[in-house]
Amino acid sequence: MDFETPIKKTHGLGSVKTGVHHWWVQRVTAIALIPLTLWVVFSVALRVGEDYASVTAWFREPLTTVMLSLFVFFATYHASLGLQVVIEDYIHHQPTKIAALLVVNFLLILLGMLSMVLILRLFFAH
């Protein structure tokens, strides 16, 4: 029989104090992704049917490189924040939770880095 109240059981555990910051950063990245996603979708849609030279010339424009880089950064960071919350909320076995967080973050960093390398290769292509 347990005589401790639920409040007593949580006493001393404290809060992580990152919940509000995490929530705000996720909202800021989501808001940043709205115009970036619209720009990417419409820019790519306008290039459908164009020849290879036109599309590669578009990739060499500085605005294109900056916008695609920002899109990749915000999208991967936003995905990392969202998946972290899902993993922390729904995986209760601590070793599995840690492994899942490590794998997801590794894959998102890899995806972001590969995307940036490809964007820069297209920008500097001759």
C-alpha positions as CSV (number, residue, x, y, z in Angstrom):
1,M,0.0,0.0,0.0
2,D,1.3,3.4,-1.0
3,F,0.6,6.3,1.3
4,E,2.2,9.1,-0.9
5,T,0.0,11.5,-2.7
6,P,0.6,11.9,-6.4
7,I,2.0,15.4,-5.7
8,K,4.5,13.9,-3.2
9,K,5.6,11.4,-5.8
10,T,6.5,14.1,-8.2
11,H,8.2,16.4,-5.6
12,G,11.8,16.9,-6.3
13,L,11.6,15.7,-9.9
14,G,11.4,19.3,-11.2
15,S,10.6,20.3,-14.7
16,V,12.9,20.1,-17.6
17,K,12.2,23.8,-18.3
18,T,12.6,23.3,-22.0
19,G,9.0,22.6,-23.0
20,V,8.0,26.2,-23.7
21,H,11.2,26.9,-25.6
22,H,10.8,23.7,-27.6
23,W,7.2,24.6,-28.4
24,W,8.1,28.1,-29.5
25,V,11.0,27.0,-31.7
26,Q,8.7,24.4,-33.4
27,R,6.1,27.1,-34.1
28,V,8.7,29.5,-35.5
29,T,10.1,26.9,-37.8
30,A,6.6,26.0,-38.9
31,I,5.9,29.6,-39.7
32,A,9.2,30.0,-41.6
33,L,8.3,26.9,-43.6
34,I,5.1,28.3,-44.9
35,P,6.6,30.8,-47.4
36,L,9.6,28.6,-48.0
37,T,7.5,25.6,-49.0
38,L,5.2,27.8,-51.2
39,W,8.3,29.2,-52.9
40,V,9.8,25.7,-53.5
41,V,6.5,24.2,-54.7
42,F,5.8,27.1,-57.1
43,S,9.4,27.4,-58.3
44,V,9.7,23.7,-59.1
45,A,6.2,23.7,-60.7
46,L,7.2,26.5,-63.0
47,R,10.2,24.5,-64.2
48,V,8.3,21.4,-65.2
49,G,8.9,20.8,-68.9
50,E,11.9,23.0,-69.1
51,D,15.1,21.6,-70.6
52,Y,18.2,20.6,-68.5
53,A,20.1,23.8,-69.2
54,S,17.3,26.0,-68.0
55,V,16.8,24.0,-64.8
56,T,20.6,24.0,-64.0
57,A,20.8,27.7,-64.7
58,W,18.0,28.2,-62.2
59,F,19.9,26.2,-59.6
60,R,22.9,28.5,-60.2
61,E,21.0,31.6,-59.2
62,P,22.0,32.9,-55.7
63,L,18.4,33.4,-54.6
64,T,17.6,29.8,-55.5
65,T,20.5,28.5,-53.5
66,V,19.7,30.6,-50.5
67,M,16.0,29.7,-50.5
68,L,16.6,26.0,-51.0
69,S,19.2,26.0,-48.2
70,L,16.8,27.8,-45.8
71,F,14.1,25.3,-46.8
72,V,16.4,22.3,-46.0
73,F,17.6,23.8,-42.7
74,F,14.1,24.7,-41.4
75,A,12.5,21.5,-42.7
76,T,15.1,19.2,-41.1
77,Y,15.1,21.1,-37.9
78,H,11.3,21.2,-37.7
79,A,11.2,17.5,-38.4
80,S,13.7,16.8,-35.7
81,L,11.7,18.8,-33.1
82,G,8.5,17.1,-34.1
83,L,9.9,13.6,-34.1
84,Q,11.6,14.2,-30.8
85,V,8.2,15.0,-29.2
86,V,6.6,11.9,-30.8
87,I,9.4,9.6,-29.6
88,E,9.5,11.1,-26.1
89,D,5.7,10.8,-25.7
90,Y,5.1,7.4,-27.1
91,I,8.2,5.3,-26.5
92,H,8.4,4.5,-22.8
93,H,11.3,2.0,-22.7
94,Q,14.3,4.3,-22.0
95,P,17.0,2.4,-24.0
96,T,14.6,2.2,-27.0
97,K,13.8,5.9,-26.6
98,I,17.4,6.9,-26.6
99,A,18.2,4.7,-29.6
100,A,15.3,6.1,-31.6
101,L,16.3,9.7,-30.8
102,L,19.9,9.0,-31.9
103,V,18.9,7.2,-35.1
104,V,16.3,9.9,-36.1
105,N,18.7,12.8,-35.4
106,F,21.5,11.0,-37.2
107,L,19.3,10.4,-40.3
108,L,18.0,14.0,-40.3
109,I,21.5,15.4,-40.0
110,L,22.7,13.1,-42.8
111,L,19.7,14.1,-44.9
112,G,20.3,17.8,-44.3
113,M,24.0,17.6,-45.0
114,L,23.5,15.6,-48.2
115,S,20.9,18.1,-49.4
116,M,23.2,21.0,-48.7
117,V,26.1,19.3,-50.6
118,L,23.8,18.7,-53.6
119,I,22.5,22.3,-53.5
120,L,26.0,23.7,-53.4
121,R,27.2,21.3,-56.1
122,L,24.4,22.5,-58.4
123,F,25.2,26.1,-57.5
124,F,29.0,25.8,-58.3
125,A,28.4,23.5,-61.3
126,H,30.1,24.7,-64.5
